[in-house]
Amino acid sequence: MNRTALRACATVALTVLTSMAHAAWPEKPVKIVVPYPPGGNVDVAARLIAPGLQAALGQPFIVENKPGAGGMIAGEQVARSEPDGYTLFMAANGPLLFSPLIFKREAYKWDRDFAPISSVSYTPLVLQVKPGLPAKTLAELLDLAKKDPGKLNMASPGAGTTNHLVSELLQSLTGARWTTAQYKGNAPATTDLLGGQVDFNFDQISVALPYVKDGRLRALAVTTAKRVPSMPDVPTFAEAGVQGMEAATFTGLLAPKGTPPDVLNKLSAALTKILAQPTIIQRFDELGAEARGSSPEEFTRYLAAEDARWTPIIKRAGITAN
């Protein structure tokens, strides 16, 4: 057999072996890296899907929390991992799309360094005000902000969070202006809103619901296309007179770029089934979120649209982590 034929046989053999290896995946535990501490929205979503993935694919799925640098510590770890399907990134809007821009450190880019697998959940936000603020509707809040620009204070859990970006979007759409008070996390921002030190904020419905229900805060509008069942009396922004304010905090699963497509498709198919289970749907609903899986292609298109929508707002507003 000549040298060319030997090379051809070797190539075929390698292809077959690689295909067999991918078909056997997973053969050991899989790590899901979360960019936040335990207990938050992203961490809870990861822990809700991990048992189902283990049951479907036959290996443990271990959640590992790696907070810091706006989620970039976790993101960079996964981006630099072997693309073998054994290290995954449980991402959200900020760590995946915005942190490299806001921190001015291009440690990774979502479309260059990651392979999207599937969305997991979507959590809408609500604009809520302290009870003492003389604004019973969104229109009244915007009137206050326009009459005295910069006087009202909006509590943000951090620069470049979805909560912050939605606030910037509303200002750009309406011409209203307020002062943004940046906090190191959602808990202190919520505490100051409840204490009346700030006037309003945007928060995930999962966090805001108890305070709205007991009257400690007043909800003016939700960032959904239709009213939220848990807040049936609160209008959407479109109903309240402002178009283009649909937004949500997403969670989703990604792998390092170069991960074999059959591995991505196995994960996506498993997640789609898990997220359609009534018990999982109910668990996410209790958190104020919608459980929703997608194909790698669908999730990629969604991320591209989110990137195109929010990046110009970040740049126009000059948002940085400093």
C-alpha positions, 0 to 999 in steps of 0.5 A: 500500500502506497503512502497516499493510501495509508494517509487516506486510511488513517484519516478515515480511521481517525474520523470513525474513532472521533465519531464514535467518541462523540457518540459515546458522550458523555462518559464522565461528569459534566460541569456547568459553570455559573457566573454568580454565587449560589442562590440567584436566578442563574444558579437556581436555573442551573440547579433545576436542569442539572438533575434532568440532564443527568437522568437523560444523559446518564452522567452527573451534571455538577454546578460550579459557581465562579462569581466575579468581574461581572461574570467574566471569571466564569465565562473566560474559564469556559471559553478556554476549556477543551471543546469536548462537552464536559465544561458548559457555561450557564450564562445570562445577558450580562456575563455573556453579552455585555461584561466584556464591553463594560469592563473594557476587556475582551476576554471573549466574545459570545459568537467567537468563543462559544457555541450556543446550546439552548435557552433555559428561562426568560424572566421579565422585569417590572418598573416599581416605585416607592409608595410615597412617590406621587406617580400612580401610572407610568405616564405620571412618572415620566411627567415627573422626570421630564419636569425636573430632569435628574431629580428622580433616582433609579436604583440599579443593581450594577452597571450593564445589568439588564435592569440598568439597560432597560432604564437607559432604553426607557430614557432614550425612548421617552426623553425623560431623565433621571439619576442612576444610583449604582449598587453592588447587587440587587439586595442593597438596591432593593433595600434602599428602594423599600426604605425610600432612599431612592424613587424607583427601579426595574426588577425581575418579577421573581424578586419584585412580586412579594413587595408589590403584593404586600403594598410595600412597592407599587408596580407601574408596568411590565416588560412583556408583550402580554400582561403577567398572570401573577400581576394581572392589574399591571399594564405592559409598557405598550399598554401604558403608552411606550412601545419597544420596551419588551425585555427579559433576563435570559438564562441559557447553556453554552459550550466552548466554540468547537464543541462537536455539533452532535454533543450540542444537539444531544444537550439541546434535545435533552433540555427541550424535553426537560423544560417541557415537563409540567413540574419544571414549568411550574418551578420556573413559574414560581420564580416568575420565569418562563421555562423555554428551550430552543435549538442551537440555531434558534438560540444563536439567532436570539443572542445575535438580536439581543447583542444588536439591540443592547450594544448600541445603548451601552455605547451611547450611554457610555456605560462602564464598570468603573 
